[in-house]
Amino acid sequence: MKEIRPVKEKVLTVSELTARIKKLLQARFFSIAVAGEVSNLRRPASGHIYFTLKDADSQIPAVCFREEARRLGVELKDGLEVTARGRITVYSPRGSYQLVVSEMEMRGAGSLQLALAKLKARLAAEGLFDPGRKKPLPPLPSRVGVVTSSSGAALRDILQVIGRRFGSIGVVINPVPVQGAAAAAEIVRAMEEFNRWKNVEVIIVGRGGGSAEDLQPFNEETVARAIAASEIPVISAVGHETDWTLADLAADLRAPTPSAAAELVIAEKRELLLRLERLERRLGLALNYLLGNLRGRVERALRSATLHDPRRLLWRSRQQLDELAGRLNRIPAVRIGFARQKLGDLNSRLRRRAATRLSFARQRAEALRLRLEAVNPEAVLGRGYSFTRRLSDGRIVTAASMLEIGETVRVRLKQGEFDSTVSRIFPAGGARRKKTEI
């Protein structure tokens, strides 16, 4: 019986397979006409034109080389609907097929662009983009929500900016796909979850740059309505500079890039510290002015002659009595009794008035003295308290978190001062820090 041996299969290299496919496609599709919409148009310095030809369901990469581009007679732009004539070939380095265009004619405005324009006009008529419904951003949120891809550069840029400017702010990430058929529904879900949880104070939603097809989820009606309905302020951060998506129009604020959104949502840490220092200086000046004013009032009261010799209040009254007594000697005797009674009543009223004014002056001086003692730093030191200043910059230490292990401070007591080196720190509500010996 004759032995049957299997035919040995020929193994092709990638280049050989690509060459065979290229040969088949070029022979079969040597001259074709394809209708579609231009998108993702690029014009490098070489003079060639690269773009994508698409319809509602599919797309194909296309190229028009420099010589043919000069003879096109059509000013290409994204959204233009055209009929392109040429041939199909394979770009071997990537193993992808493409349409090489030699002729082109316009068919009118792109259907996808027209549909987007109609949707934009309808939502605008509903008031979805009105400036009056925009919510202000919180000045310094404690938590920021982010709706974007967990593996994209947009998230890395946001985390880097927030960490560099104000690392204490929390970031809550709700990861979603940012392109493809499922992206719009996932973005809506993430927005609704943040509004249901209410665990952030502002939301950044977006992605890095891309083609018009990549940005399509942010032009979906459901995404625009979810952003507009959010009770939490929303920043749209889709990474493109020129074109605005429906998400940009519906958001409370639009940022050109994710990094710019992170910069908008938080303030510079240095700016806040400088503002606090200015407020501290103003508070010190106001306190010094108040103390000086009270001290001056007390000193004027202490220098008052009335306080040192209350009898001065009676001198004028006694002089008036002497004048009235002299007048008594000149009036008829029948009126002397009445005049004496009137003088007695007047004398009693004057004495009571003088006594009342003296008592009021004493009470006022005592109240001023007590107020001065209450704000006098020396009185505080006398009760066992002390003031601590950092030797590095002279600032008064009001919290343990202002100190570092090994830092030298100066402590002022009622009598004298001394320097001390920090060996342990006990923050309020936190674990103690100890000095580590090396």
ABEGO torsion letter per residue (X at the ends): XBBBBBBBBBBBBAAAAAAAAAAAAAAABABBBBBBBBBGBBBBAAGBBBBBBBBAABBBBBBBBAAAAAAAGBBBBBGBBBBBBEBBBBBAAAGBBBBBBABBBBAEBBAAAAAAAAAAAAAAAAGAABAAABBBBBABBABBBBBBBAABAAAAAAAAAAAAABAABBBBBBBBBABEAAAAAAAAAAAAAAAAAGABABBBBEBBBEBAAAAAAAABAAAAAAAAABABBBBBBBBBAABBBAAAAABABBBABAAAAAAAABBBAAAAAAAAAAAAAAAAAAAAAAAAAAAAAAAAAAABAAAABAAAAAAAAAAAAAAAAAAAAABBAAAAAAAAAAAAAAAAAAAAAAAAAAAAAAAAAAAAAAAAAAABAAAAAAAGBBBBBBAAAGBBBABAAABBBGBBBBBBBABEBBBBBBABBBBBGBBBBBBBBX
